[in-house]
Amino acid sequence: MFDIGFGEIFLIAVVALLVLGPERLPKAARFAGLWVRRARAQWYSVKAELENELADDELKRSLRQARSDLQDARDALAQGGTALQQQFEETRAGLRDAVQSNRVADDDGDAHAPPADPVADAEQAALPFDDHDGTPDSRPTGADARHSDARR
């Protein structure tokens, strides 16, 4: 810290012995040691407090960053939810309009259409249809088909 070597410490000890004498030198050394210990304790205390404050500042900074990220995510979700709600409402309104127009068209179409003949509809449904043009197939079905195959 002060870059004092062994030779310099020895020189200070010789000067202190000459100035203070052999009687007061041990008392002065204890007093100097006490002040050095107190200075070191203060230094370590200040150093620890400074490190704690820096750690607290780092914690506060990371907490602020986490809060900021969380707020950004919350805002993004809110915007997505709002857009989704708007699309839902538009789709709902479009479907409601389509259903309403179909109801009106069905009501108008039923009023002008002739009544359906249920017997003719049942007969038409019973006939098998040809796959190509939708006309009834004239081939025999079921037991009739077996008899016609046997005749060939």
N, C-alpha and C positions, 0 to 999 in steps of 0.2 A: 504494500500500500504506500508506504513512505520511501520504499527502496533503501532501507538502512541495513548495512551489512554488519558482520560480526566485529570488524575493526572499529567501526563508528560507535557501536554500542559499548565496546571496551573503553574507548576514549571518554565517552560520557560518564561511565562508571568511575573512572580514575579522577575526573574533574569533580564529580559529586563527592567522592571520598575526601578530596583535598578541601573542598568548600565546606561541607557539612561536618566532616570529622567522623571518627568511628563510632561516637556515641549517638549522634542523631541520624546517621545514614540508614540503619534498619527501620526506624520509625518513618522516615521520608520515603523509603522504598515501599513499605506497606501502604502509605497514603497514596503514592503514585499508582500502585497496583489497583487500589480501590477505585481511583478515578478512571483508570483504563478499563476495568471491568464494567463500571457504570456507563462509560462511553460506548463500549461494545454492546451492552444490553440495550441502550437507547438506539444504537444504529440498527441492531437486529429487529427491534420493535418497529422502528420506522420502516425498515425494509419489508417486514411481514405485513404491516398495515398497507403499504403501497401496493404490494402484490395482491392483497385481498381486494383493494379498490379496483385494481386493474382487472382482476378476475370478475368482480361485480360488474364493471363496465362492459366486459366481454359478454357476460351473461345477459345483461340488459340489452346489449346490441343484438345478440342472437335471438332474444325474446321478441324484440321489436321486429326483426326480420321474419320470424315465424308468424307473428301476428299479421304482418303485411302480406305474407304469402297466403295465409288463411283468408284474409279479407279479399285478396284477388281471386282466390278459388271460389269464395262465397259469391262474389259479384259475377263471375263467369257462370256459375250454376244458376244464379237468379236470371241472368240474361238468357241462358239456354231454356230455362223453365218458362220465361215470358214468351220466347219465340215458339216454343212447343205449345203453349196454351193458345197463342194466336193462331197457329196452324190448325189446332184442334177445333177452335171456334169457327175458322173459315170452312173447314171440312164439314163440320156439323151443320153450318148454315147452308152449304151447297147440297148436302144430302137432304136437309129439310125442304129446300126448294125443289129438288128433284122428286121427292116423295109427294110433295104438294101438287106439282105439275102432273105427275102420274095419276094421282087421285082425280084431278080435274079431267084429265084425258080419259080415264076409265069411266068416270061419270058421264061424260059427253058421249063416249063410244057406246056405252050400254043403252043410252036413251035412243040412239038411232039404229042400233043393230036389231035384226029380226030375232025372235026367240029361237033358241036352239032346240033341235029335235033330239032328245036323249036316246031314242031307239036307234037312229041312224048313227049317232056318235058311237054307241056301243058296238054296232056291227062293224064300223070302220076300224075301231080299235082292235077288234078280234082278228082282222085279216093281217097276215104277215106282209111286211113291206119289202120290196126289192131294194137292194142296197144302192142301185145306181141312180134312179130318178124319183124315188119316193112313191111309186105307184104300187098298188096291191099286186102281190105275186100270185099267179094262177096255179102254181104247183100244189099238189095235194099235200096235206100235213097229216102226221100221226099214222093211224091204221090205214088210211087211204093210200098213203105213200108206200106202205109195205105191199099192198095188193098190186099196185101199178108196177113196182119193181119185179114182182114175181111173174107178171105177164110178159115181160120183155124177154 
